[in-house]
Amino acid sequence: MKCAVFIPVRYGSTRFPGKPLADINGKSMVRRVWENASSAKSIDRVCVLTDNEEIVKECQMFGAEVLMTPGTVRSGTERIASVIGRFGEYDMIFNMQGDEPLFKGADLDSLLNRYPADEKTVCGTYCYPLDPSSAADPNKVKVVANAAGEALYFSRSPIPTGGPFLKHIGVYLFRREFIKTYIGLPAGKLEISENLEQLRILEHGYKICLKRTESDTVAVDTQEDLEKVRMILNEK
């Protein structure tokens, strides 16, 4: 089974324009994400996808494979779907968010190595225990799992009532053939209500398996998040 990692990044973030090029202790954020993905032992290929020439130049500078993609795509998954036809030799595809500079390559290995054979399981993703004091934050997406380690629901609200709470970490592993299927599925009421694209998978009857990460991560959406990541890496 061959696996590729795609890192979709865009320059024009609403809250933090240019964040893939932001410096994190001497390296750009996109470089840190690429290096972490490249450290995984089970991965055959790592490729950055972007719509920005400055990001292309940065990736070429540190030796990453990078492809230009349309600027009109609405999500990282759509960005991957725009190039997936060129990567037919890969069975599994990671969508590794370009704003997760603390996400470890070892966690890519751990999910890939335990991915279920069940054909209805078309996607895998990650979670980590969430402090109850942060559960009401709508920017921290919560996930509820069943006894088999499959996602039951994702929400911006604090679920389940009273906890314990699991924070969803937005890195995804897809069966390659499902990516085109996913793009063709209509958005459902739950996805629209929560503004969470992964709910489309559950609403259409497919399964998502969950893997707990080795440690917590910080997604960089703001300058404050960036400073937090810098401090964490300094402490290490």
C-alpha positions in Angstrom: 0.0 0.0 0.0 1.5 3.3 -1.1 0.7 6.6 0.6 1.3 10.2 -0.4 1.0 13.3 1.8 -0.4 16.5 0.4 0.0 19.8 2.2 -2.5 22.3 0.8 -1.5 25.9 1.7 -2.9 29.3 0.6 -1.5 32.7 1.0 -4.8 34.6 1.5 -6.0 33.6 4.9 -8.7 36.0 6.2 -7.3 36.2 9.7 -3.6 35.8 9.0 -2.6 36.5 5.4 0.8 35.0 4.3 0.9 32.7 7.3 2.6 29.7 5.4 5.7 32.0 5.1 5.6 33.1 8.7 8.9 32.6 10.5 9.0 30.0 13.3 12.3 30.1 15.0 14.3 30.3 11.8 12.1 28.3 9.4 8.9 29.1 7.6 5.7 27.4 8.8 5.3 25.5 5.5 8.8 24.2 5.8 8.2 22.9 9.3 5.0 21.1 8.2 6.9 19.6 5.2 9.8 18.4 7.4 7.4 16.8 9.9 5.6 15.0 7.1 8.8 13.9 5.5 10.0 12.3 8.8 7.2 9.7 8.6 8.5 6.3 7.8 5.4 4.9 6.0 5.1 7.8 3.5 6.2 7.5 -0.1 5.8 11.0 -1.3 5.2 14.5 0.2 3.9 17.4 -2.0 2.9 21.0 -1.2 -0.1 22.3 -3.1 -0.6 26.1 -3.4 -1.9 28.9 -5.5 0.8 31.4 -4.7 4.2 32.0 -6.4 5.9 33.2 -3.2 5.1 29.9 -1.5 6.3 28.0 -4.6 9.6 29.8 -4.4 10.0 29.1 -0.7 9.3 25.4 -1.2 11.8 25.1 -4.0 14.4 26.8 -1.8 14.2 24.1 0.9 13.8 21.2 -1.6 10.1 20.3 -1.4 8.0 19.1 -4.3 5.4 21.7 -5.0 2.5 22.1 -7.4 0.5 25.1 -8.4 -3.3 24.6 -8.1 -6.3 26.7 -9.0 -7.1 29.7 -6.8 -10.8 29.0 -6.9 -10.9 25.9 -4.8 -12.8 26.2 -1.5 -11.0 23.7 0.7 -7.8 21.7 1.1 -9.7 18.6 0.0 -10.8 20.3 -3.2 -7.2 21.5 -3.8 -6.0 17.8 -3.5 -8.9 16.7 -5.8 -7.6 19.1 -8.5 -4.4 17.1 -8.9 -5.3 13.6 -7.7 -5.5 12.3 -11.3 -1.7 12.6 -11.5 -1.2 10.3 -8.5 -3.0 7.2 -9.4 -0.3 4.9 -8.0 -1.1 5.8 -4.4 -3.7 3.9 -2.4 -3.9 6.3 0.5 -3.7 10.1 0.7 -3.1 12.4 3.7 -4.4 15.9 3.7 -2.0 17.5 6.2 -3.0 21.0 7.0 -0.3 23.6 6.3 -1.1 25.4 9.6 -0.2 22.5 11.9 3.5 23.0 12.4 3.6 20.8 15.6 1.9 17.8 14.1 4.4 14.8 14.2 5.3 12.5 11.3 5.0 9.6 13.8 1.3 10.3 14.0 1.0 9.8 10.3 2.6 6.4 10.6 0.4 5.4 13.6 -2.9 6.0 11.7 -1.8 4.5 8.5 -0.6 1.4 10.2 -3.9 0.8 12.0 -6.3 1.9 9.3 -9.2 -0.6 9.1 -9.8 -2.8 6.1 -13.6 -2.0 6.3 -14.5 -0.5 2.9 -17.0 1.9 4.5 -14.2 3.5 6.5 -13.1 6.0 3.9 -11.3 8.5 6.1 -9.2 8.6 9.3 -8.4 11.7 11.5 -7.1 12.7 14.9 -8.2 13.7 18.3 -6.6 14.7 21.7 -8.1 15.3 25.1 -9.5 18.8 25.6 -9.4 20.7 28.8 -13.1 21.4 29.9 -12.2 25.1 30.3 -11.7 25.3 26.5 -14.7 23.2 25.5 -17.0 26.2 24.9 -14.6 27.7 22.3 -16.2 27.2 18.9 -12.8 27.4 17.2 -11.8 24.1 19.0 -13.9 21.5 17.2 -15.0 18.6 19.4 -15.5 15.0 18.3 -17.4 12.2 19.9 -16.3 8.6 19.3 -18.0 5.2 19.6 -16.6 2.1 21.3 -14.9 1.1 18.1 -13.0 4.3 17.8 -15.1 5.7 15.0 -16.4 9.3 14.9 -20.0 9.7 15.8 -20.2 13.5 15.4 -18.1 16.7 15.2 -19.3 20.0 16.6 -18.2 23.5 17.6 -20.4 23.1 20.7 -19.2 21.3 23.9 -20.2 17.7 23.3 -20.9 15.3 25.0 -22.7 17.1 27.8 -20.4 17.2 30.7 -17.4 15.7 28.9 -14.9 14.1 28.7 -14.1 16.3 25.6 -11.9 15.4 22.6 -10.5 18.1 20.4 -10.5 17.3 16.7 -7.1 17.8 14.9 -7.8 18.5 11.2 -5.4 16.2 9.5 -7.1 13.5 7.3 -6.2 10.2 5.7 -8.4 9.3 2.7 -8.7 6.3 0.5 -7.6 7.8 -2.7 -10.7 6.7 -4.7 -13.0 8.4 -2.2 -11.6 11.9 -2.7 -13.4 12.4 -6.0 -16.6 10.8 -4.5 -16.4 13.2 -1.6 -16.2 16.3 -3.9 -19.3 15.1 -5.7 -21.4 14.7 -2.6 -23.8 17.5 -1.7 -23.2 19.4 1.5 -25.8 18.3 4.1 -27.7 20.3 6.8 -25.3 19.3 9.5 -22.2 20.4 7.6 -23.8 23.7 6.8 -25.0 24.3 10.3 -21.6 23.5 11.9 -19.5 24.7 9.0 -17.4 21.5 9.2 -16.7 19.7 6.0 -16.0 16.3 7.6 -19.6 16.0 8.6 -20.4 15.5 4.9 -18.8 12.1 5.2 -20.9 11.0 8.2 -24.1 12.4 6.7 -23.8 10.2 3.7 -23.3 7.0 5.7 -19.5 6.6 5.5 -17.2 6.0 8.5 -14.3 8.0 9.9 -11.8 6.3 12.2 -10.1 8.2 15.0 -6.5 8.1 16.3 -5.3 9.9 19.4 -2.2 11.9 18.7 0.9 11.5 20.9 0.7 15.1 22.0 -1.5 18.2 21.6 -1.0 20.5 18.6 -1.6 24.2 17.9 -3.2 25.2 14.6 -1.9 28.6 13.6 -4.9 30.8 12.7 -3.7 34.1 14.3 -0.5 35.9 15.3 -1.2 34.8 18.9 -1.2 31.2 17.8 2.1 31.7 16.0 3.7 33.2 19.2 2.4 30.2 21.2 4.0 27.7 18.7 7.3 29.6 18.9 7.2 29.4 22.7 6.5 25.7 22.7 9.4 25.0 20.3 11.7 27.2 22.4 10.8 25.1 25.5 11.7 21.9 23.7 
